[in-house]
């Protein structure tokens, strides 16, 4: 494009084509971001309500063994008076 024979209008037409291509790319990026944002909003609206129960995690072995002594009933797999097997 550094050819001294190139006319100024031809150079400007080249610049115009490059800018149109870049503008088209930018418009695609904008459309993609709008689509992603719409999906995020829709996903938040469709999210189920928080449960009314809480799952406790991290129960230690000692706490599990103390539970029957603290009055917590054993589950169906452990008979009353039987000690649960904890590895």
C-alpha positions as CSV (number, residue, x, y, z in Angstrom):
1,X,0.0,0.0,0.0
2,X,3.1,2.3,0.0
3,X,3.0,2.4,-3.7
4,X,3.4,6.0,-4.8
5,X,1.2,5.2,-7.8
6,X,-1.8,4.4,-5.6
7,X,-4.4,7.1,-5.6
8,X,-5.6,8.6,-2.4
9,X,-9.2,7.6,-3.0
10,X,-8.1,4.0,-3.6
11,X,-6.3,4.0,-0.2
12,X,-9.3,5.5,1.5
13,X,-11.6,2.8,-0.1
14,X,-9.2,0.2,1.3
15,X,-9.4,1.8,4.8
16,X,-13.2,1.8,4.5
17,X,-13.4,-1.9,3.7
18,X,-11.1,-2.7,6.7
19,X,-13.2,-0.5,9.0
20,X,-16.5,-2.1,7.8
21,X,-15.1,-5.5,8.5
22,X,-14.0,-4.5,12.0
23,X,-17.4,-2.9,12.6
24,X,-19.1,-6.1,11.6
25,X,-16.9,-8.1,13.9
26,X,-17.7,-5.7,16.8
27,X,-21.4,-6.0,16.1
28,X,-21.2,-9.8,16.3
29,X,-19.4,-9.5,19.7
30,X,-22.1,-7.1,21.0
31,X,-24.8,-9.5,19.8
32,X,-23.1,-12.5,21.5
33,X,-22.7,-10.6,24.8
34,X,-26.4,-9.6,24.7
35,X,-27.3,-13.2,24.1
36,X,-25.2,-14.4,27.0
37,X,-26.6,-11.7,29.3
38,X,-30.2,-12.7,28.3
39,X,-29.4,-16.3,29.1
40,X,-27.9,-15.4,32.5
41,X,-31.0,-13.4,33.4
42,X,-33.3,-16.1,32.2
43,X,-31.3,-18.7,34.2
44,X,-31.7,-16.7,37.4
45,X,-35.4,-16.5,36.9
46,X,-35.7,-20.2,36.3
47,X,-33.6,-21.1,39.3
48,X,-35.6,-23.1,41.8
49,X,-36.4,-21.7,45.2
50,X,-33.9,-22.4,48.0
51,X,-34.9,-25.6,49.9
52,X,-36.4,-25.3,53.3
53,X,-34.0,-27.8,54.6
54,X,-30.2,-27.7,55.2
55,X,-27.7,-30.5,54.5
56,X,-25.1,-30.6,57.2
57,X,-21.6,-31.5,56.0
58,X,-18.5,-32.4,57.8
59,X,-19.9,-34.6,60.6
60,X,-16.9,-36.0,62.4
61,X,-16.6,-39.6,63.5
62,X,-16.8,-38.7,67.2
63,X,-19.9,-36.6,66.7
64,X,-21.6,-39.5,64.8
65,X,-20.8,-41.9,67.6
66,X,-22.1,-39.4,70.3
67,X,-25.4,-38.9,68.5
68,X,-27.2,-41.9,69.9
69,X,-26.1,-40.9,73.4
70,X,-27.5,-37.4,72.8
71,X,-30.9,-38.8,72.0
72,X,-30.7,-38.7,68.2
73,X,-32.5,-41.7,66.7
74,X,-30.5,-44.1,64.5
75,X,-31.4,-44.5,60.9
76,X,-33.2,-47.6,59.6
77,X,-29.9,-49.3,58.9
78,X,-28.8,-49.3,62.5
79,X,-30.8,-51.1,65.2
80,X,-31.4,-49.6,68.6
81,X,-28.6,-50.3,71.0
82,X,-26.3,-51.3,68.2
83,X,-23.2,-49.3,67.6
84,X,-22.8,-47.9,64.1
85,X,-19.7,-49.0,62.2
86,X,-17.6,-46.0,61.4
87,X,-14.4,-46.7,59.4
